[in-house]
Amino acid sequence: MSTKMMLEQRRVAVIELFLSGVEQNQIFKTLDPKKFGRSFIWRTLKRFRETGNIIDKRRSGRPRPICTAVNKKKVRQLLTRHPTLSHRKIAARVKISNASTRRIVTKVLGYKSFKRTKTESLTDTVIHKRVQRCRKLLTWLKSVNPKRIAFSDEKIFSIDEKYNSKNSCIYSISWKDIPKQFRTVQESQYSKSVMVWAGISSIGKTPLVFVPEGTKINAKAYQVYFQNSMCGIMELIENYTQSSANHLLSVTNRIEWNVMF
């Protein structure tokens, strides 16, 4: 339902109460105050007393110098060819003000602004491989005990001081009173960082493992960190499943985990 039709229905409701003998103050108390304000009721009754109806008065008919059909067509064509153009650039190309551009885009054309999202750059070959691997993984998961599956990942954390030119300040009487180590913030092209590795399963999680600097994370490194860190979880699984599946957790296969690379 359009706004104009809703406005007419509200006016009709006010006039019906007025014709039935309800006073103006009582009309305000009877109707919803969120939709029927005192000024709205007063204007509606005034128009009805003066004209005998609730039809809008005729406008002055002043022509629109900016929001014309030509400008609307130009803006629509620009957004069709370049949907990422800003209002400022559209206004510069059409040679109208920024406010008029926003009015045409949002109110006249009915366009809405949406944020662009980031996604991975995947080729058709990579997408096809991912589909095949996911299908193999789903098939493999059907034949494996979920409690014997563990996930691991590594993350690089920067340990350099976080510097913000707007918020990082030093309070002192004078610049000379500030110690030299606090006057500047050292920055380098390659910031200092530390890599942390961890694993998790349905039973528990591993302690954090700080990877030495210069270590290359590959399949062999994963196996080393996995075997050294999962012993605690393996003991939990052994105690958890000793009554029902003691044969799956013998000493010989304690580190025989299904590692996904």
Secondary structure, DSSP 8 states (H G I E B T S, - for coil): --HHHHHHHHHHHHHHHHHTT--HHHHHHHS-TTTS-HHHHHHHHHHHHHHSS-----------SSS-HHHHHHHHHHHHH-TT--HHHHHHHHTS-HHHHHIIIIIIS--------------HHHHHHHHHHHHHHHHHHHTS-GGGBEEEEEEEEE-S----TTT-----SSGGGS-HHHH-----SS--EEEEEEEEESS-B---EEE-TT---SHHHHHHHHHHHSHHHHHHHHHHSTTT-GGGG-STTTT--B---
